[in-house]
Amino acid sequence: MEVSSDGMTFARFNNDSLTPNPVGGFGSLDPTDIDGFAGKYRQAYGTPFDLSDLATRNEVISGAVDLSAITHVRLVDVVGDASDFDTSGHVIYDPYPTNQSAGLDLDAVGVRYESRVNVAPDQPFPVFPTDNAVNVPLNPTLTASPFSDPDTPNGDFHYQTRWQISENTAFTDLVLDVTSPTSLTTLVLSATLLQTGTTYFWRIQYFDSQNAASGWSQSFSFTTTATSNDTNGNGIPDDQELDPSSTVDLNDDGIPDVDQITDQYKVLNTVVGDGQVGISVANPNVVIEYLEATDPDQFPDTGDTAAPQDTILGLIDFRIRVQNSGDAQSITVYLSEPAPSGYQWYKYGPVKGWYVFSDAVFSSDRRSLAITLTDGDAGDTDGLTNGILIDPGGAGTADDGSESADKPKSGSSGINGGSAMCFITTAGSRVAGQMPIPMTIAALALLFICPAVLRIRTRRCRHAK
């Protein structure tokens, strides 16, 4: 028997024939006199071949045959008339002469301890925004091509995607760098991530279930809308600002919030719930650059937990510049109405999707809460340690009042839970000398050559080497 990793160069297993005399067409052999022949054992018993036995063959040492990537098995029929010789040069005697259905009667080639060489996913392609797109909104949904991988028929799947957005083509000035098991082919961007009238470059990279990475996609560019929704530059959308005559005082200091909008304190009208939300930071060197109210429905229902089924005031999305890159920052959130009992602080991010931020601490009257976010880590959704905190979140609850809904989450499949994953696959059959799926046989694999279960011939079949 011979094996090959490219279908052209084969390495043959050693074989020995010590049968002392010619054997007639209906004669028999002593199996203890032969070794390394596919038909050594009787019907229904396989003959094992260990690939490690080929480790010292010249074809293997030279690299022409890769034992970790065997794709072809070839059997050479033995006539048995003393015209063939074994590895040591001994004459091979086998039942001879034979006719009609003469030849090795092969039932199957089996594999034990099979291993597969994983192939990386195909290079993805950016779809939207299209290349050189203009007037793109500040919260676009990036869309990439469907996942493609040669190993998909073998159970491989799209494990995660790396998304990058940069202000230059070299991707050295990143504004987003996240690797997500939930945002696989689409990524909903926070409204506070991008700036108006700015050109950005974006690209993606796919990872399969073996964490093998595709090549980076080509990069596409887009330019955001030049129309600002914050014409007075106070860091709040114009259509969400408090009325100048508003008496709302979320921090209860006796001064209307509309008169206190600064770099450290901002309040706005919500787009859900007809109320107000404000945030403040105590450090004068920390700047709340932008605060916007958003509808939670703009984010997909993916992540560790279900999206909140009710948010009393929707979500807020803010961009805060901390004093030093990597800083942890405490932020106070003020609500115009108390969060009901059981409501928690829900957050959405491109990596984890929806989740409950357990470190949020509500005040006794539940009209404010304190959260601590760390640049480049907990709660920061841009994936970068760059001195900027990006964070959409809001007070909400699941429909049953618990932290999560009892339903499977798209894209999670045990990824986020930390549990082990197991896959059982079967080898495909050979068609025209090729495997229908990428398959290799590990260096310590055993090949079994099995004689046919049913015999219809009347003559003794020959062996193969």
N, C-alpha and C positions, 0 to 999 in steps of 0.2 A: 504494500500500500504506500502511496505517496501523498504528500500534502503541499499546498502552495498558498502564499499570501497575495499573489498577483495573477495567478492563472497561467503563468509562463514558466517560472522556475519552480521545480518540485524537489523535495527532499524525500528519499525513500527510507522506510523503516528497515532495519536489519531483519533478515530471515535466515532460518537454518533448516536444512533438509538432510536427515540422516537415514532416510529410507534406503536400505542396502541394495534392493533389487527392483527391476521393473514391476509394475502393477498392471494387471489386466483391466479391461474396461469395466468389469463388474467386481474388481477386487476391492480390498479394504486396506486402510493404513493404520499404523499404530500412532495415535496423536502425540505420544511422548517422543516420537522421532522427529517431529516438525515443530517449528515455532516461527511466529511472525507472518503467518499466512491467514488470510481472511476466513478461509473455510476450515480452520483447524478443528473446531468443535462441531458436534452434531446439531441437527435441526433444533431451533428454539434457544440455542445458547450463543451469545455473542462473543466475539474475540476482541479483547481490549488492546488499544494502542495508546501508549502514554507519550504525549508530545515532548515531554522533558527528555525522552530517550534520544531525541534529535539534536540536543543542545550542542553536541560537539561536531555536528556535520558541517562540512565546509560551506554549504549553501546558507546555513544559519549563522555561522561565524562571520561570513562576509556581509551579512545583512540582506542577501537576496531573498531569503525566506524569513519572515517575521513570525515567530511562534506565538506572539500575542495577538496576531491578526490573521489567522488562517481563514481563508475563504473558499478553498477548493480541496476536494479529496478525489484522488484518482486510483482506481484499481487496475492492476496489470494481470491479465489472465495467464495462467501457467498451462502450457500444453501437456507437459508430463512425459514427453518421449525422450528425455535426456538432452533436449536441445536448450533447456534453460538451466541456470546455475544460481545457487543461493549466494548470500553475501560472502561466504568464505570460499566460494568456488566449487562447492559440492554439486554434483548432478542432482537435479530435482526429478524424482519419480512420482508420478501421479497416475490415477487410472487412465489407461490409454490402450487402444484407440477408443474414441467416443464419437457419436454422431447425433443427428437430429437436434435435440435441445441441449447439446453438450455445451459446457462452459460453466463458469461460476454462477450459481443460483443465488442471487443477492436479494434479501428481503428488505433491509433498511440499513442506513447509516445513522447511528444515534450519537448524541453528545452528552457527556456528563461533566459537571463543573463548567458549564458554559459561561463565558464572559463576553460582554459586548463593549466594543470601543465606542464611546460616545462621540457623536459628531456635534459640533457647535451649531447653534441656530443660524439660519440664513440672515443676512444683513437686512435690517428693517429699512423702511422708507418713510420719511415724513410726509404727511398728507395735508394737514391743515394746522395753522395757516399756510397757504401756498407760498412758494418762494417769492420774495420781494413784495409780499402783500402789504398794503398800506391801509391806514385808517382802521387798524385793528383795535377793538375795545381793550380796556385794561384787564379784563377777566376772561380771556379767550379759553376755549377748551382745545388743548393741543391734541391732535389725533395722528396716530401712526398706523402703518400697514398691519394687516393680520400677521400673527405669529406663524412662521414656517420653519420646519426642522426636519431633516431627513429621518430622524428617529421617532417621529410622531407615531407611525404605525406600530412601533414597539413600546408605546406607552409613555414616551417622553411628552412633556407639556411645558407651557409657558409659566415659568416660576416667578420672575420679576423683571422689571424694566428700569433702566437708569435713564433719567431725564436731565438734560442740562440746558440752561439758558445763559447766554453770555452777552456782553456788550462788545465783544470783538470776535473775529473769526478764529483766533487761536484758542479760544475758550480759557483764557487766563484771567478774565475779569468776569467771574460768574455771579449771577444773581439768583440762580437756583441750581442745586445739584442734589437730587434725591434718587434713591433706588427703592422701588415700591413693589410689593407683592399684590397690591390692590389696584393701583392705577397702571394697568398693563398696556392697553392700547389707546387710552384717553386719559388726559390729565386736566382737571378743572383748576384753573389758577385763581388764587386769591386776588381780590380787587386791589389789594394794597402792595402787591409785589412789583408791578411795573410802573414806570413813569410815563407821563404824556409826551408825545412827540419824540419818542426815542426808538432807535433801531436796535433790534435784538437778533441774536442768532441762536437757533435751537437744534438739538440732535438727540437721538435715542440709541440705546443699546439693549438687546434682549438677552435674557439668561434662561437656560432650560432647567429641567428638574435636577440635573447634575451640577448646576451652577456654572455651566460652560457658557462663555460670553460670545455673542456674535461680534462682528466688527461694528464699529460705529456707523450709523447712517451718515449720509452726506448731510451737511448743515444747510438749513433754510433760514432766510432772514425775513423779518416782518417789522413794520414800523407802526407804533401805536398812534391812536388818534391824537391830533394836536389840540383838540378841544378839551379844555379842562372843566371838570365839574366843580372846581373850587376856585372861583374867580377872585375871591378876596384873599386867598392864600392863608386862611386860618386853620387848614388841615381838616375841614369838615365839608362834605358835599353841600353845595348851595341849597339843594332841595331838602336837606335834612337838618338845616340849622334851626335853632329855636327862634321863635318870633321875637323881635326886639322888645316887645312888651311882656314877654314871658316872666312869670314869677316862680318858675320851677327852681327848687333849691335842693338838689339831690344830696349834697354833702352836709345839709343842715347847719350851715354857718351863718344864716341870716342874710346872705347876699344872693340875689338871683344869679343862677348859673350863667345866664346869657352875658352877664357883666364880668365873668371870671375866666373866659376862654383864654388859655395861655399854652405855652409849650408843655406844661406839666398837668394841665387839667382841661379836658374837653367833654362836652355833653352834646347829644344830638337827639332828634326825634327818630324813633324806630320805624321800620317799614312793615313790621308785624306787631300787632297788639296795641297800637295807638298809645304809645308811652314814650319814655325817654330812658336813655342809658348814658352813663358817664364813666370815664376812667381818669385816674390820677396816679402820678408818681411823686415820691417825696424828694428824690435827688434832683437838685437844680441843674445838674450836668447831664441829665437824661431828658431826651426830647421826644414827645409824642408827635411824630411827624404827620400822621394821618389817622383818622377814625371814620369808619363808614358802617352803617347799618345794612345788613344783607338778609335775604330770605334763605332759610336753610334748604329749601327745595332746589336751590341751584347746585347743590352738591349731591353726588350719587350715593345711594344707600349701600355702602361697602365699609368694611372695617371690622374691628374687634367686637363691636356691638352694633345693634340696630340704630339707625338714625332716630333722633327723638321724635316721638309722635306728637308732642306738643311743646312749643316754646312760647313762654308768655310774652316775650318781647323780641322774638327772632334771634338773630346772631349779630354780633359786632365783629368787625375785622379791623385790626389796627397795625400800624407800623411804628415801632419805637426804636430810636437810636440810643443804644446804651453808651456808657462812658468809655468802656474798654471792651474790645472783642473778647468773647467768652464770658462776660459778666452774667451773673444771675440778677434778675430784677424783680422786685416785689411790686405788684400792680393792684390797686384797689378799683373794683368795679361797683358802680352805684346803679340801683334799679329804681324805677319810679313806682313799682309795686312789689310787695314782698314775694319771693319765690315760694310757692306752696311747699308744704312738707313733702319730702320725697323727690323734689326736683334737684337735679345735680348740674354741674357745669360740664356741658358737652363741648367737645372740640372736634374739628375736622382738619385732617392733614393729608397730604398726598401719599404718605407712606403707610400710615395706620388706618386711614379712612376715619370713620366715626369712632370715638371712644370717650369714656367718662374720665375727666381729669380729677383724679381722686385727691389731689393736694389742694383743691380749692376749699377755702374755709369760709363758710357763711357766718355773718354776724347773727346775734341772738334774735334780731327782728327780721332777719333774712332779706333785708333791703340793700345789703352790700355784701361783698365777699372779697377775700384776698387770694391772689394767685401769684406764684413765683415761677417765672420762666427763665431758662438759661439759653443764652445765645449759642446756637449750634447744637443744642441738646434738647432737654425736656421742654416741650411746648413750642419750640421754634420750628416753623414748617418749611423754611427755605433750604434746610440741610447744610447751611454754611455757618462757620464761625467768622462772621463779618461785621459784628457790631450792630446788626439789625435784627429785631424780633418781628416776625410775621405770625399773626395768630387769629384765626376765626374761631369764635366760640359763643356759647349762650346758655342760659338756664333752661333746662328742659327735662322731660321725662319720657320713658317708654310707655306704650299704651297700657301696660299692666302695672306701671309704677315701679318696675324693677330696672336693673341696669341694662339688661339686654333682652331682646325678643327671642323667642324660641324658634329660630328658623336658620337655615344655612346661609352663610354669607358668601356672595360671589367673590371668587378669587382667593378665599382664605384656605380652604381645604387642608386644615391642619398646619398651615405655614406659620401663622402667628402664634399658635398655641404651644409650639415647642415640642409637639409629639413626633415620634418617629414615623416615617412614611415607608410603606412596603409595597413593592410592585412585583407581580408574578407575570412573566411573559413566556411565550413559547416560540421556538425557532420556526421560521418559515421553511417551505420546501424550495428546492432548487428548480429553476426553470431555465433551460438552455444554458446551463453551466453557471448561473448567477443566482445570488440570494435576493429575494424580493425586499429584504430589509437589511440594513447594515449589521452584520453579525460577525463576530470573531470568536475564536476558541482560545481560552486561557492556556498559559504555558503548561499547566499541570492537568489539562483536560484529558479525558479518556474517550476515545472514539470506539464505538462498538459496531462491528460488522456482523450482521445477523443473517444466517441462512434462511431461505424461504420457508414459510410455515406449510404451504401446500406445494407438493411436487406432482407434476403431471408426466414427467419423463420416466423412461424405463432404464436409461443409462446412468451410470455413476457420474456426478458433476465434478468439475475440476476445481482446484483451489486457485486463489489469486494472491499475488504478493504486492 
